[in-house]
Amino acid sequence: MKDNELIIEAQKFLGEFRLSEDFLSAGSVAAALVTESGNIYTGICIDFACGIGFCAEHSAIAEMLKNRETQIDTIVAVNKNGLIPPCGRCREMM
């Protein structure tokens, strides 16, 4: 899979929406990854006011692990402005 195709896959899930409270949201960042075996997994972020949210990359990686895969070939994250780099927490997880 080409990088631009993976970006398009992540963009399919992008779109912030509110959760149970006005200050809680999800979907402002979306991620997609492709494993060494060629499978694609996606995720979205979950933003909480307390700062312990869940990054989109974490969500995609959790989906990958749920399917018993462990090797990421390529991973991307996007927000409304385009491609974004992973945060330190995501880099540590990868």
N, C-alpha and C positions, 0 to 999 in steps of 0.2 A: 504494500500500500504506500502510495506517495504521501508526503507530509501534508500537502494541500488537501488531499482527500480526508485525512485524519482531522484536520482543522474543520472541514465542512461537517464531518460526523459530530464533532463536539458542539458546533454551532446549532445543530438540530435541537439540543436540549437547553440552550441558553434562553433565559427570560426570567427575570426576578419576579417572585410572587410572595405575598404576605402569608405568614403562618398565623397562629392563634392570637398573637398580639401585634400591634402596629410596629413595634420595634424588632420583630423577629421576621426573617425572610429566608428565602432559598432561591437558588437558580441564577444569582448574579454572575457566577462563574461556572463554566461547564468544562469538563475534561474528557478526553478520549485517549485510549492507549491501544497499541497493538502489541501482542505478545510475539515471542520468537516463533511460535507455532502458527501465527497469522490470525489469531482471534482478536476481536475488538471488544473492548469494555469501556463503558462511559460512566460519568458521574456528574453530580452537581454539588455546589457548596450549600451549607446550612449555616446561616449567620445568627448567632445569639448575642444578646447584649452583654453577657458576662465574658465574652472573649474566648470561650472554649468551643467555638464552632467546628465545623467539619469541612475541610477543603474539598474541592471538586476532585482533585487528584487522589485524595484519600478514598473518596467514594468509588472512583474507577478501580483503584487498586484493591479495595475490598471485594468488588465484583469479580476481579481476576482471581483473587485468592479463594473466593467461594467456589470457583470452578477448578480449584486445585492446580492453578498455573502460578508460576513464580518468576518468570523471566520477561521483563519489559524490553521490547525492542525500541519503541518510540512512544512518547507521551506528550500531549499538548494540552494547554489550558487557554481558554478564551473568555473575555468579558465583552461588554458592548463596544469597546474600543478596539478589539482585535486580540491578537496573541499576547499572552502575558507569561513572564517567567515564574517558575515555582518558588514558593516561599522557602525559608530555611527549614521549617518543619516538614514540608513535603520532600525537600531534598534529602533530609535525614531519613525519612521513611523509605524513599526509593533506594 
